[in-house]
């Protein structure tokens, strides 16, 4: 019985089926249920696994518009603006970036009217100097997680 690459194999198995039972994971990885439980607990405690959530198709749930927001913020207000964006229920990703803008955020909206309302609420924020919004026409890849490489 070898534990080489066990954490990576465990993570990859969970990426395939996040609802897999400890028993099925143990069978798949050819280790005991206790070993799986211990490694899983370690990965959770280390913060490598931060939760278990369903993969959603927002389009099928009525959120047909994806907007990419590029924002320039005032001076040292970056942490405050990113925190406000993080608290917004429509933001699915918020990044502090280098380049022409300070923040890139990705948001989901039901329609263009809801997007317009969301953007207008941002524009009244005195810490946001400038915004540029792009509407996603097609998303060939979205929210993809990739399997971990196994060491040889």
C-alpha positions as CSV (number, residue, x, y, z in Angstrom):
1,X,0.0,0.0,0.0
2,X,1.6,3.3,-1.1
3,X,0.5,6.8,-0.2
4,X,2.6,8.5,-2.9
5,X,0.5,11.1,-4.6
6,X,-2.5,10.2,-2.4
7,X,-3.5,13.8,-1.7
8,X,-3.4,14.6,-5.4
9,X,-5.3,11.5,-6.3
10,X,-7.9,12.2,-3.6
11,X,-8.4,15.8,-4.9
12,X,-8.7,14.5,-8.5
13,X,-11.3,11.9,-7.4
14,X,-13.3,14.6,-5.7
15,X,-13.1,16.8,-8.8
16,X,-14.6,14.0,-10.7
17,X,-17.3,13.4,-8.1
18,X,-17.6,15.8,-5.2
19,X,-20.3,13.7,-3.6
20,X,-18.3,10.5,-3.5
21,X,-18.4,8.6,-0.2
22,X,-15.3,8.0,1.8
23,X,-15.8,4.3,1.1
24,X,-16.0,4.7,-2.6
25,X,-12.9,7.0,-2.5
26,X,-11.1,4.4,-0.5
27,X,-12.0,1.6,-3.0
28,X,-11.0,3.8,-5.9
29,X,-7.6,4.8,-4.4
30,X,-7.0,1.3,-2.8
31,X,-6.5,2.6,0.7
32,X,-8.6,2.3,3.9
33,X,-11.5,4.5,4.7
34,X,-9.6,5.8,7.7
35,X,-6.7,6.9,5.5
36,X,-9.1,8.7,3.2
37,X,-10.8,10.4,6.2
38,X,-7.5,11.5,7.7
39,X,-6.0,12.8,4.4
40,X,-9.3,14.6,3.7
41,X,-9.3,16.2,7.1
42,X,-5.7,17.3,6.6
43,X,-6.5,18.9,3.3
44,X,-9.5,20.7,4.8
45,X,-7.5,21.9,7.8
46,X,-4.7,23.2,5.5
47,X,-7.2,25.1,3.5
48,X,-6.5,23.2,0.3
49,X,-10.1,22.1,0.2
50,X,-12.3,25.0,1.2
51,X,-15.8,23.5,0.7
52,X,-18.0,21.3,-1.3
53,X,-20.5,23.1,-3.6
54,X,-22.6,22.1,-6.6
55,X,-21.5,23.1,-10.1
56,X,-24.2,25.4,-11.4
57,X,-25.2,26.3,-14.9
58,X,-26.3,29.9,-14.3
59,X,-27.8,30.3,-17.7
60,X,-30.2,27.4,-17.0
61,X,-31.1,29.1,-13.7
62,X,-32.0,32.4,-15.4
63,X,-28.8,34.3,-15.2
64,X,-28.2,34.8,-19.0
65,X,-25.8,37.8,-18.9
66,X,-22.2,37.6,-17.8
67,X,-20.4,40.9,-17.5
68,X,-16.6,41.5,-17.2
69,X,-16.0,44.7,-15.2
70,X,-12.7,46.5,-15.4
71,X,-12.4,49.2,-12.7
72,X,-9.9,51.9,-11.8
73,X,-10.1,52.9,-8.1
74,X,-9.0,55.9,-6.1
75,X,-5.5,55.8,-4.5
76,X,-5.4,53.3,-1.6
77,X,-9.1,52.4,-1.7
78,X,-8.4,49.1,-3.5
79,X,-9.0,46.9,-0.4
80,X,-12.3,48.7,0.4
81,X,-13.6,48.4,-3.1
82,X,-12.7,44.7,-3.5
83,X,-14.4,44.0,-0.2
84,X,-17.6,45.7,-1.3
85,X,-17.5,43.8,-4.6
86,X,-16.9,40.5,-2.7
87,X,-20.0,41.2,-0.7
88,X,-22.1,41.7,-3.8
89,X,-24.2,38.6,-4.5
90,X,-23.9,38.9,-8.3
91,X,-20.1,38.9,-8.3
92,X,-18.7,35.4,-9.0
93,X,-15.0,36.5,-9.2
94,X,-13.1,39.6,-8.2
95,X,-9.4,40.0,-9.0
96,X,-6.9,42.7,-8.1
97,X,-4.7,43.0,-11.2
98,X,-1.8,44.8,-12.8
99,X,-2.1,46.8,-16.0
100,X,-4.5,49.6,-17.0
101,X,-7.1,48.7,-14.4
102,X,-7.0,47.9,-10.7
103,X,-9.8,45.4,-10.5
104,X,-11.4,42.9,-12.9
105,X,-14.7,41.4,-11.7
106,X,-17.0,38.9,-13.3
107,X,-20.7,39.1,-12.5
108,X,-23.9,37.3,-13.5
109,X,-27.2,39.0,-14.2
110,X,-30.7,37.9,-15.2
111,X,-30.8,40.3,-18.1
112,X,-29.3,43.5,-19.5
113,X,-31.6,45.6,-17.3
114,X,-30.4,43.9,-14.2
115,X,-26.8,44.3,-15.4
116,X,-27.4,48.0,-16.1
117,X,-28.8,48.5,-12.6
118,X,-25.8,46.6,-11.1
119,X,-23.3,48.7,-13.0
120,X,-25.1,52.0,-12.1
121,X,-24.9,51.0,-8.4
122,X,-21.1,50.7,-8.8
123,X,-20.7,54.0,-10.6
124,X,-22.0,56.0,-7.6
125,X,-19.1,54.6,-5.5
126,X,-16.8,57.6,-5.0
127,X,-13.8,55.2,-4.8
128,X,-14.3,54.0,-8.4
129,X,-12.8,56.4,-10.9
130,X,-13.5,54.6,-14.1
131,X,-15.2,51.5,-15.3
132,X,-15.3,49.5,-18.5
133,X,-17.8,46.7,-19.0
134,X,-17.7,43.9,-21.5
135,X,-20.6,41.5,-22.0
136,X,-19.7,37.8,-22.6
137,X,-21.1,36.6,-25.9
138,X,-20.0,32.9,-25.5
139,X,-18.2,31.1,-22.8
140,X,-16.5,28.0,-24.3
141,X,-14.9,27.3,-20.9
142,X,-16.2,28.6,-17.6
143,X,-15.4,27.8,-13.9
144,X,-13.3,24.8,-15.0
145,X,-11.2,23.1,-12.3
146,X,-8.2,21.1,-13.5
147,X,-6.8,17.9,-12.1
148,X,-3.6,18.0,-10.1
149,X,-0.5,16.6,-11.7
150,X,0.9,13.5,-10.1
151,X,4.5,13.3,-9.2
152,X,6.5,10.5,-10.7
